[in-house]
Amino acid sequence: MKTRTNNTSSEMKNILYILLISVVAFSSCNKALETDSTRVVGEKNAWNTVEDARSGILGVYALTRAALSDNNGHWIYGDVRTGEFLSPKRQDLKAVIGNNLNASYPVLESLSDWTRFYAIVNGANVFLENIAHVKETDKRYTSNNMTVDIAQARFLRAFAYFYMVRIWGDVPFITSSDEGKFTNKPRESQARILAWAEQEILKAAADMPFIYSGGDVQQPTDYYNETSGRWGGALATKVTAYAVLAHLAAWNSDYTNVAKYAKFVEDNYGRSAGGFTSTGDLSNSNGFFYNKNTRQMFGFNSDYGHVDGSSTGHIEELTLAEPVMTKSIPDIYLPKDSILKYFNIGKDQRFAVDTLGQAKYDGRYFTNLNGKYPIFSKIKVIQGGWN
C-alpha cells in the first residue's frame, strides 16, 4: 500500500506538472495568435506594387496549369475519357475508359474533386477585387497595364467555368471571393454558366492585345519589362479568346457562331505572330510542342529551359514506351484497327501505310505499328527536347 501510495502521489505530481506546462504553452499560443505573423504577408499588404500585380495575374495562370496537370487530368478528362485509347495494365484508366467513374482509385477520386478549378476562380476573383489598389499605390502600374491584366483574369475565370461545365455539367457559380469565406452553394445550370462565359470572354477579348510587348495598340509597351519572346505562346491573346469562343459555341451546337469566331481566328492569327507548321515540325521532339511559341494559340507550358519542366501533366507520360523511351508498356495506346480507320488516305503525310501494310512515316505519329501496343508518338518532348 505504501509503495502504491507513493507511486500514485508521484503520478499526480507528473500529471499536475504536465497540466501546468500545457497551460503555460496554451497561454503562449494565445499571445502568439494575437500577434500578426512577420512571415505572412497580410491581404492588405499584398496588393501595393506592380510586382504584386504581376505575381497575381501569373498566379492565376499557374493555378490553371496546376488544375490541368494534376494526375494528367487534361488528358484523362479528354482523350482517355472518350474511350478511343485503351489501357493495357492500369486499372484506374480502364475504369475511366469503361465509364466506371465511381471506381475506388486514388486518381479517379482526385480528378472527381473540382477544388483545383475553383482555386482558379478564386484566384481570379481575388485579383479582380484587389488590383485597383495597386493602381492607387504604385505609379509604375499604368491604366493600360491594369486593363490588360483584368481582361486576362476574366478570361481565365471564364475558361475555368467552361472546363468545369464540360466535366461536371451543372456546377456552383461563384464570381466573388467573399473575403475568403467558402460557403456551400447549389449548382447553377450549365446553360446559364456557358452563356455567361461566352459574354465574359467577349468582354475580355475587347481589351486583350493580339501580341504582348510587340507594339500592339492595346498593349504598346514591354509587358512587365519583358520582350515579346517571353510572352509569345504563354499568355492569352485576342486570338486565343476567339479560338476558345469557337469551342464554346461548338459545345452549345451554335454553329453560326462557331463559323463567326473561327473566321476571326483565320483572319487575324498573323497579328499574334501565329502561323502554320509542317508535319515534320509538329512531330519532332524539339518542334512545335517543345517550349512555348506564337504558333500555339493557347497553352500552359512547363518550360524546361526556364527550369519549369515536369513529367506529370503531359501526354507523353501516358502514351510513350519502348522503343521511344525506356518504359516497357504504355499506359494508353490506340489500337491498330483504329489507326488505320482514322488515317486512311495514302498520301497523308502524318501517317499512312503502303500496299504491304508497312508504315510510310514510322515515328511521326505512330511507332511500333505492328507490335502488340502501337505507340502514339506524335508528341514526344522529353526534358530539353533532345533525348
RAMOTA-V333876 format. One record per residue. OMEGA is omega in degrees with one decimal (NA if undefined). Layout:
BEGIN
((OMEGA) (OMEGA))
END
This chain:
BEGIN
((-177.6) (179.2) (-179.3) (179.3) (178.7) (178.9) (-179.7) (178.4) (178.8) (-179.8) (179.9) (178.3) (179.1) (-179.9) (179.0) (-179.5) (179.0) (179.3) (180.0) (177.7) (-179.3) (-179.7) (179.1) (-179.5) (-179.3) (178.2) (179.1) (179.5) (-179.9) (179.7) (-179.8) (-178.9) (-179.6) (-178.1) (178.0) (178.4) (177.6) (-178.0) (-178.9) (179.1) (179.6) (-179.7) (-177.8) (-178.9) (-172.6) (-174.7) (-176.8) (-171.7) (177.4) (176.4) (176.4) (179.3) (179.2) (179.4) (-178.1) (-176.9) (178.1) (175.1) (178.1) (174.3) (-178.7) (177.6) (178.0) (178.5) (-179.7) (-179.5) (-178.6) (-176.2) (-174.2) (179.9) (-178.2) (-174.0) (-178.0) (-176.7) (-178.7) (175.1) (-173.2) (-171.9) (180.0) (-176.4) (-176.2) (176.2) (178.8) (174.4) (172.6) (177.8) (-177.2) (-172.8) (-174.7) (-176.7) (179.3) (178.0) (175.2) (178.0) (177.8) (-179.5) (-179.7) (178.0) (176.1) (-169.0) (176.9) (179.3) (-174.5) (174.4) (-178.1) (-178.9) (-179.9) (179.3) (179.0) (-176.6) (176.6) (-178.1) (-177.7) (-177.7) (-177.7) (179.8) (176.3) (171.7) (175.1) (-178.8) (-178.4) (178.1) (177.8) (179.1) (179.3) (179.3) (-177.0) (-177.8) (-173.4) (-170.3) (179.7) (-179.8) (176.0) (178.8) (-178.6) (-170.8) (-177.5) (-176.7) (177.6) (-177.8) (-172.5) (177.1) (178.9) (178.8) (-179.0) (179.8) (179.8) (179.3) (179.0) (179.1) (180.0) (179.8) (179.4) (178.5) (-177.5) (176.6) (178.6) (177.9) (178.5) (179.2) (176.5) (179.4) (-177.9) (-179.9) (179.6) (-179.4) (-170.7) (-177.8) (177.6) (-180.0) (174.4) (-175.6) (-175.2) (-179.4) (174.2) (-177.5) (-179.5) (177.3) (174.9) (179.4) (-178.6) (-179.6) (177.9) (177.7) (178.3) (177.6) (175.1) (-177.9) (-178.8) (179.4) (179.8) (-178.7) (179.4) (177.4) (177.2) (-177.5) (179.5) (179.7) (179.9) (179.5) (176.3) (178.5) (178.8) (-178.6) (-179.2) (-177.2) (-178.0) (178.2) (172.8) (-177.7) (180.0) (179.3) (-177.9) (178.4) (177.6) (-177.0) (179.9) (175.2) (-167.8) (-174.1) (175.2) (-177.1) (-176.4) (174.6) (176.2) (179.5) (-179.1) (179.3) (179.3) (-170.9) (-177.1) (-179.0) (-178.1) (-177.1) (178.2) (179.5) (177.0) (177.4) (175.1) (-176.5) (-178.6) (174.6) (177.2) (177.7) (177.7) (176.7) (-178.9) (179.2) (178.1) (177.4) (178.1) (-175.8) (179.0) (-169.4) (172.8) (178.1) (174.0) (-179.3) (-178.5) (-178.4) (-179.9) (178.1) (176.5) (178.5) (-178.9) (-177.2) (-169.8) (-175.0) (180.0) (179.9) (173.7) (-179.1) (176.3) (-180.0) (179.3) (-179.4) (179.7) (178.0) (178.9) (179.2) (-179.0) (-173.9) (176.9) (-179.9) (176.5) (-178.7) (-172.2) (-174.8) (177.6) (177.4) (177.0) (173.5) (-172.1) (175.1) (175.1) (-176.0) (-176.7) (-179.8) (176.9) (-168.5) (167.6) (-168.3) (-179.3) (-179.3) (177.2) (-179.6) (-176.2) (-176.5) (176.2) (176.9) (179.4) (-180.0) (-178.0) (-175.9) (178.6) (-178.9) (-178.2) (-167.7) (-172.4) (176.2) (177.6) (8.2) (-178.1) (178.8) (-174.8) (175.8) (-169.0) (-174.9) (178.0) (175.9) (176.3) (177.0) (177.2) (-178.3) (-177.5) (180.0) (178.8) (179.0) (-178.3) (178.0) (-177.4) (-177.6) (-172.3) (177.8) (-173.2) (-178.0) (178.7) (-176.2) (176.6) (178.3) (175.8) (176.8) (178.0) (-176.4) (178.7) (178.7) (179.6) (-178.3) (178.4) (-175.2) (-177.7) (178.3) (177.8) (179.1) (-177.6) (176.8) (177.6) (-175.4) (-175.9) (175.7) (-179.2) (-179.0) (174.7) (-176.1) (174.2) (-171.3) (176.2) (179.9) (-174.1) (178.1) (179.7) (179.9) (-176.4) (177.1) (-176.9) (-175.8) (NA))
END
